[in-house]
Amino acid sequence: MRLNPILAGCMLMLVAAVVGVMDVIAVRLIDDRVHPFEIVFFRNLFSMLALMALMPRAEWHLRGGTLWPLHIARAVLKLFALGASFIAIGQLPLATVTSIGFTTPVFAVIGAVLILGERVRWPQMVALLIGFGGVLVVVRPDVTAPDWNLLYAFASALALAAVMLLLKASADREDGRRVTWLNLILSVPLAGLMCAPFWSNPAPLDLAIMAIQGVGGLLAQLSVSAAMRMGRASVLIIVDFIRLPLAIGAGLLFFGESLDAPIIAGGALILVSLLLNGFVASRHRDVVTPPG
């Protein structure tokens, strides 16, 4: 029996959401023994090895056409985003980091208007205001002292938004799997240089966790890319939001974190922002490209 494309896309997004939460759990489990930059290196290394196992040898070449500057920029931005995110994950509640991560599409809309020259519509302006209202509810600047870890989380969301814009600028000229391959080929040596000053030989168990994390990260990325070809992003983004309750549950179950009502309320506002923006984008046939 063949699944409805939208249902299949939702199932793929659910897989990606579950893997995404497992990713942050893995970081939290080992961050006191392995430096975040080293986690970034091994995550990319094992993702690359997993992709090599899936790709025919004939596709292992490095021909990137005239788009190498975009590939390099994406690789650097994604490494920065992962490094900043992993630092924040080690210090902040999982639900807080996850909520802030949902601001990436909000920042991408702003970037599309300012950089790509897209026309902003008044419902999108409302959506942006609602989204940032949700962020303020999560962060609570009136009662929370300035925290570098919050800045790292926001910096990660901004960097991923820039990755989305770069992908959008070249979406018609690149194949998704080739983009992932070239990104990993560039990311692994760059991540190695980034973590070299902090290097320590990981224990076998930590190495196994990072191997699972790397394979899972590739699975999530391929799942999102496949899902976006099966249904509208405005529909599929709803499924991705399940990461927030999953992160709240993981924090409660594994790390004894408290259930924080402002995080739930702020996350709900961010969800409304994403849904409204996605609805407007689908009505006007705007294309939203997921990070790759």
N, C-alpha and C positions, 0 to 999 in steps of 0.2 A: 504494500500500500504506500502510495506516494504522499508525503506530507505537503500541506498547504505551504507555499513559500514563506508567507508571513509567520506562520507557526514555526517553521524550521528556523527562520531568522531569529525569532524570540528564544528558541532553545539554544541556539549558538550564543546569543547574548547572555543567557543564563550561565552557560559554561564559562564564558569570559568573566562574568561577575564573580562566580565562585572562585575561579583561579586567582582573580585579582585580590580577593580577601585572603586567600592562602598565601599569596605573595607577601602581604604586609605581616601576616602571622610569622612567616619564615624569617623576615628581617628582625622582628621583635625577639624571636627566640635566640638569635645568634649575635645580635648587635653588640652585646657586652664582651664578646670574644673576637669578633671579626669586624674590622673597620668598615664603615658604610661604603667607602670607595672600593674596597676589596670585594664587597658583595656585588657592587655594580660590575666589576670585572668578571667575576665568575658567572654571574647571571647572563651576561652577554656571551661569554665563551660557550657555556652549555647550550644556549639558544642557537648559536652558530653551528655547533656540532650536531644538534638535533635537526636543523634545517638541511645540513649537508647530507644527513641520512635520508631525508625526504626528497631532495632534488636529484635529478639525473646528473652524472658527472659532467656532461656536456654543458650544463648551465652554471658551472662553477667559475666561469670566466669573469673578468673585472671590467668588461666594456660597459661604460656608463654614458656613452654618447657625449653630448654637450652639456649635460646636467650635473657634472661633478661638483661645481660650487654649491648647488642645492643639496646634493648628497652629503657633502662635508658639513655644511651648516646644520642640516638635520641631525647628523651624528653627534656633533658637539652639543647642540641644544638638548638632545635626548639624554646624553650622559650627564649634563648639568641637572636636568630635571630629575633623573633617577637618584643622583647623589644627594641633591637637596631634599628629595622626598624621603630617602632612607634615613637621613639625619633626623628629620622631623618625626618619622615613625618611631624612632628609638626613644623619643622624649615626650610625645604627645599622645593622648588617648586615640585609639584607632578610629573612633567615630569622628573625631575632630579632623584628623588628616583626610579621611574619606570625604567628609562634607566639603572641605576646602578644595579637594580635587575636582568636585563637580563644577567649580567655577571656570574650568578650562574652556568649555564651550562659550561661556559668557565673555571671557576675554577674547576668544577667537572672533566673536561677532564684532566686538569693538575694533579689533585689528583689521578685520575685513573692510570695515567702514573707513578707517583712518589710512590704511596702507594700500589695500586693493581698490579703494574708491567705490565700494558698493554703497548703494543708496540705503539709508536707514529709514525704516518706516515707524510710524508712531507706536504701533503695538510692540515693536522691538525695543523702543526706548522704555516703554512700561516694563517689559520683561527684564531689561537690564537693571532698572531701579529695584524691581522685586528681588532679583538675584543678589544684588549687593546688600539689600536689606536682610536677606537670609544669612549672608556672610557676617554682617554685624551682629546678628542674633547668636551665631555660632561662636564668634570670637569674643563678643562682649567687651569692647574696648573701655567701657565705663567702669568695669569692675576687674578687668584683667590687666596686670602690669605688662609693659612691652616685653615681648618674648622673641628671641632670635629664631626659635623653632617654628613659630607661626610665620615669620618672614620666609623661612626656608620652604614651608609648605606652599605659601603663595607664590614664591619664586618658581617652584616646580610647576604649578598650574600655569603660570605665565609662559614658561619655556615650552610646555606641551602645546599651548595655544599657538605659539610661533611655529611649532612643528606642523600643526594642522594647516596653518596658512601657507607654509611652504609646499605641503602636499597638494593643497587646493590649487596653487599656482601652476603645478605641473601634472595635475591629475589626468589630463588627456594624453599625456606623452609617455607615461610610465606604467609598467605592469607591477601589480601589487607585490608579488613574490620577489621580483627582481629588486624592488625598492627595499624590501626587508633584508635580502641577501647583501646588497651593497652597504646598507646601513650597518649590518653586523660586522662585515669585513673591515669597515672603518672604525667601528666602535671598540672592537676587542683590543687592538694595539693602543688606541687612545686611552682606553680605560686602564690598560696595563701601566702606561706612563703616569696616569693620574693616581693610582694606588701604590706605586712603587715606594714612595717615602713612608708609607704606613704599613708596609707588607709584614705579614706574619703567617707562618705556615698553618693553615686551618686544620683542625682535628678531622679525622675521617667522617664523623657524624655531621659536622658542620659542612664539610665538602659535599656530602650526600644531600643535605638539605638544600644547598645552593644548586646542585645539579637538578633536583626536582623543581626548584624555583625557576631555573633557566628554561627547562622543557615546558613548564607550565606557562611561562611568559610568552613563549613562541606560540603555544596552543591558543592562548587568549588573543594574541594579535591576529593569527590566521582566522580564528572564529569571528572576530569583529569584522575583519575584511570581507569574509564570506557572507556574514549576516547583512552587511550594508548593500550587498548586491541582490538581496532577496526581498527587502522591504524598505519603507521609508525610514529615514533616521529619526523622524519625529515620533514614530511608533516605537522603534527599537530602543530609543533612549530611556523609555519608561522602564524596560526590563533591567537596563544597566543600573538603575537607581536602587535595585535590590541590594546592591553592595552596602548601602548604609545600614539597614537592619542587620545584615550579616556581620558587618564590622562591629556593631553594637553588641551582638550576641557573642562574637569572638572575644571582645574585650571583657565581657562579663565572665565568660566560661574559662578562658585561659589565663587572664591577667588580673582578674579581680577589679576591673574598672567599674565605676558606678554608672547607673543609667541616668543620663543627663538630659533633662527635658528641653533646655534651650537648643541643644544640638539637634534633637528631633524636630523641633519647631523651625529652626533655621534651615535644616535640610529640606523640610517640606516646602519652604518658600523658594529655595533654589530649584526644587523639582518643578514648581509652578512656573518659574522663569524659563526653564528649559522647554517645558511643554508649550508655553505660549510662543517662544521663539521658533520652536520646531514647527508649530502649526502655521505660522506666518511664512516660514521658509518653504513648506510643502505647498502652500497656496500659490506662491510665486515661483516655484520650481527652483529655488536656490539649492546649491549642492553643498552639503557639509561632509567633509572628508575626515575620517577618524585618524588619529595619530598612527603612523606606521613605522 
